[in-house]
Amino acid sequence: MHPSTLPDDLQAHLIARHGRLHRFAPLPPARCALVVIDMQHIFCAEGALLEVPIARAIVPAINRMARAMRAAGGAVVWVRSAFPPSQRDWHVMFDAVMPPDFGTRIRDSLQHGRPEHALFDGLTPEPEDIEVEKDRFSAFLPGACPLPDMLRARGIDTVLIAGTMTNVCCESSARDAMMENFRVILLSDANAARSDAEHMGSLITIARSFGDVQQVDEAIGYLS
């Protein structure tokens, strides 16, 4: 598992600025949603094309947070990346940032019906949960995903973000959610990156400028 506690100097800075470590507490459950990003086979399965090994280790924490969110009366959202055949307009990403052959393999893998597109084994979605897809890194980028409007329609203004990768799709979603006027909490022990440094860098960035960073047990306590 990654380190999940913010550096002492940053904790001291946040307490001095806000009078407490966590600016978003307590958490009114009816206004909260757990948003789980990209916990799909392409990221989580051993040997997968975009494997993030620690993503497998955070499955129990995500399930625990989801159970607590449902029990408290909040929403649980499962977000998957998908690039249907008609979606070919993100050429900078797939043909330039990535080598074109690798980008094509990823795009082809994230089609409906492909095993790589499915949620990873061991996750526990329930029928009342929300499932959505995004076609960019961020689930809150306008036009990339219907999630922001779906949450607002339910009166939700606070999102707890979990999933993979901490420093890519999860951080992108957290940044955009805050700029879409949601209160953002990045769950430090329910996110996974490819290195401790990348993971911690995102935690620090979010805590300084975009929202809050809490551990799962802390968030569960604030819900109740």
C-alpha positions as CSV (number, residue, x, y, z in Angstrom):
1,M,0.0,0.0,0.0
2,H,1.0,3.6,-0.5
3,P,1.7,6.0,2.4
4,S,-1.6,7.6,3.2
5,T,-0.7,10.3,5.7
6,L,0.1,13.8,4.6
7,P,3.6,15.2,5.6
8,D,3.7,16.7,9.1
9,D,4.6,20.2,7.7
10,L,1.6,20.2,5.4
11,Q,-0.7,19.0,8.2
12,A,0.5,21.9,10.4
13,H,0.0,24.4,7.5
14,L,-3.6,23.1,7.0
15,I,-4.4,23.3,10.7
16,A,-3.0,26.9,10.9
17,R,-5.0,27.9,7.8
18,H,-8.3,26.3,8.6
19,G,-8.2,25.7,12.3
20,R,-8.4,21.9,11.7
21,L,-6.9,19.3,9.5
22,H,-10.0,18.4,7.5
23,R,-11.9,21.3,6.1
24,F,-14.8,19.1,5.0
25,A,-16.1,17.5,8.1
26,P,-18.6,16.3,9.2
27,L,-20.1,14.8,6.0
28,P,-23.9,15.1,5.5
29,P,-24.6,11.7,3.9
30,A,-27.5,12.8,1.7
31,R,-25.2,15.4,0.0
32,C,-22.3,12.9,-0.5
33,A,-21.2,10.5,-3.2
34,L,-18.3,8.0,-3.3
35,V,-17.0,8.3,-6.9
36,V,-14.8,5.3,-7.8
37,I,-12.6,5.9,-10.9
38,D,-11.4,3.4,-13.4
39,M,-11.2,0.3,-11.3
40,Q,-11.4,-1.8,-14.4
41,H,-9.5,-4.9,-15.6
42,I,-7.2,-2.9,-17.9
43,F,-5.8,-1.2,-14.8
44,C,-6.2,-3.7,-12.0
45,A,-5.6,-7.2,-13.5
46,E,-2.2,-8.8,-13.2
47,G,-0.3,-8.4,-16.4
48,A,-3.0,-6.0,-17.9
49,L,-2.1,-3.4,-20.5
50,L,-2.2,-0.5,-18.0
51,E,-1.6,-2.5,-14.8
52,V,-1.4,-0.5,-11.6
53,P,-0.4,-3.3,-9.1
54,I,-1.5,-1.4,-6.0
55,A,-5.0,-1.0,-7.4
56,R,-5.7,-4.6,-6.4
57,A,-4.7,-3.8,-2.8
58,I,-7.3,-1.0,-2.5
59,V,-10.3,-3.1,-3.4
60,P,-11.2,-3.9,0.3
61,A,-10.9,-0.2,1.2
62,I,-13.2,0.8,-1.7
63,N,-15.8,-1.8,-0.8
64,R,-15.7,-0.7,2.9
65,M,-16.2,2.9,1.9
66,A,-19.1,1.9,-0.4
67,R,-20.9,-0.1,2.2
68,A,-20.6,2.8,4.7
69,M,-21.8,5.3,2.1
70,R,-24.9,3.3,1.3
71,A,-25.6,2.6,4.9
72,A,-25.4,6.3,5.7
73,G,-27.8,7.2,2.9
74,G,-25.2,8.5,0.4
75,A,-24.6,7.6,-3.2
76,V,-22.0,5.3,-4.8
77,V,-20.8,5.9,-8.3
78,W,-18.7,3.5,-10.5
79,V,-16.9,5.4,-13.3
80,R,-15.4,3.5,-16.2
81,S,-13.3,4.8,-19.1
82,A,-14.7,3.9,-22.5
83,F,-13.8,4.9,-26.0
84,P,-16.5,3.6,-28.4
85,P,-15.7,3.1,-32.1
86,S,-17.4,6.4,-33.0
87,Q,-15.1,8.3,-30.5
88,R,-12.0,9.2,-32.4
89,D,-11.4,12.8,-31.7
90,W,-8.8,12.6,-28.8
91,H,-6.0,12.2,-31.3
92,V,-3.5,14.2,-29.3
93,M,-3.7,11.6,-26.5
94,F,-3.9,8.4,-28.5
95,D,-1.6,9.4,-31.4
96,A,0.9,11.8,-29.9
97,V,1.2,11.6,-26.1
98,M,1.0,7.8,-26.5
99,P,2.8,5.9,-29.3
100,P,0.1,5.4,-31.9
101,D,0.2,1.6,-31.8
102,F,-0.1,1.6,-28.0
103,G,-2.9,4.1,-28.0
104,T,-4.8,2.0,-30.5
105,R,-4.5,-1.0,-28.2
106,I,-5.8,0.9,-25.3
107,R,-8.7,2.4,-27.2
108,D,-9.6,-1.0,-28.6
109,S,-9.5,-2.6,-25.2
110,L,-11.9,0.0,-23.7
111,Q,-14.9,-1.0,-25.8
112,H,-18.2,-2.3,-24.4
113,G,-18.1,-6.0,-24.1
114,R,-14.3,-6.3,-23.8
115,P,-13.1,-7.9,-20.6
116,E,-10.6,-5.1,-20.0
117,H,-13.5,-2.6,-19.8
118,A,-15.3,-4.4,-17.0
119,L,-15.0,-3.6,-13.3
120,F,-12.3,-5.6,-11.6
121,D,-13.1,-8.8,-9.7
122,G,-13.9,-8.4,-6.0
123,L,-15.5,-5.0,-6.3
124,T,-19.1,-5.0,-5.0
125,P,-21.5,-2.7,-6.9
126,E,-25.1,-2.8,-5.9
127,P,-28.2,-2.3,-8.0
128,E,-28.9,1.1,-6.5
129,D,-25.5,2.4,-7.4
130,I,-24.8,4.7,-10.3
131,E,-22.7,3.5,-13.2
132,V,-21.3,6.0,-15.8
133,E,-18.6,6.2,-18.4
134,K,-16.2,8.9,-19.3
135,D,-14.1,9.5,-22.4
136,R,-11.4,11.7,-20.9
137,F,-9.2,11.4,-17.8
138,S,-11.7,13.4,-15.7
139,A,-15.2,12.4,-14.8
140,F,-16.1,16.0,-14.2
141,L,-14.8,17.6,-17.4
142,P,-17.7,19.2,-19.2
143,G,-18.8,17.0,-22.1
144,A,-16.7,14.0,-21.0
145,C,-19.2,12.4,-18.6
146,P,-22.8,13.1,-17.4
147,L,-21.8,12.7,-13.8
148,P,-21.8,16.3,-12.6
149,D,-25.4,16.9,-13.7
150,M,-26.5,13.5,-12.3
151,L,-25.1,14.4,-8.9
152,R,-26.6,17.9,-8.8
153,A,-30.0,16.5,-9.7
154,R,-29.7,14.4,-6.5
155,G,-28.7,17.3,-4.3
156,I,-25.1,16.1,-4.0
157,D,-22.4,18.6,-3.5
158,T,-19.6,16.6,-1.9
159,V,-17.6,13.8,-3.7
160,L,-15.2,11.4,-2.1
161,I,-12.9,10.1,-4.9
162,A,-11.3,6.7,-4.9
163,G,-9.7,4.5,-7.7
164,T,-6.8,4.7,-10.0
165,M,-4.5,6.3,-11.0
166,T,-4.2,8.8,-8.1
167,N,-2.1,11.2,-10.2
168,V,-4.0,10.9,-13.5
169,C,-7.7,10.2,-13.7
170,C,-8.4,10.6,-9.9
171,E,-6.5,13.9,-9.6
172,S,-8.0,15.2,-12.9
173,S,-11.5,14.3,-11.6
174,A,-10.8,16.0,-8.2
175,R,-9.5,19.2,-9.8
176,D,-12.4,19.5,-12.2
177,A,-15.0,18.6,-9.5
178,M,-13.7,21.4,-7.4
179,M,-13.9,23.8,-10.3
180,E,-17.4,22.6,-11.0
181,N,-18.2,23.7,-7.4
182,F,-18.2,20.3,-5.7
183,R,-16.5,19.8,-2.3
184,V,-13.8,17.3,-3.0
185,I,-12.2,14.7,-0.7
186,L,-9.5,12.4,-2.1
187,L,-9.4,9.2,-0.1
188,S,-5.7,8.6,0.5
189,D,-5.8,4.9,1.2
190,A,-8.4,4.1,-1.5
191,N,-6.4,5.5,-4.4
192,A,-3.5,3.8,-6.3
193,A,-0.7,5.1,-8.5
194,R,2.4,3.4,-10.0
195,S,4.7,4.8,-7.3
196,D,4.6,6.2,-3.8
197,A,6.0,9.5,-5.0
198,E,3.3,10.0,-7.7
199,H,0.6,9.1,-5.2
200,M,1.8,11.4,-2.5
201,G,2.4,14.2,-5.0
202,S,-1.3,14.1,-5.8
203,L,-2.4,14.0,-2.2
204,I,-0.3,17.1,-1.5
205,T,-1.6,19.0,-4.5
206,I,-5.3,18.3,-3.6
207,A,-4.8,19.1,0.1
208,R,-3.1,22.4,-0.7
209,S,-5.3,23.7,-3.4
210,F,-8.3,21.7,-4.4
211,G,-10.0,20.1,-1.4
212,D,-9.5,17.7,1.4
213,V,-7.5,14.4,1.9
214,Q,-8.9,11.8,4.3
215,Q,-8.4,8.2,5.0
216,V,-11.3,5.8,4.6
217,D,-11.9,5.3,8.3
218,E,-11.8,9.1,8.9
219,A,-14.4,9.6,6.2
220,I,-16.6,6.9,7.5
221,G,-16.4,8.5,10.9
222,Y,-17.4,11.9,9.5
223,L,-20.4,10.3,7.7
224,S,-21.8,9.1,11.0
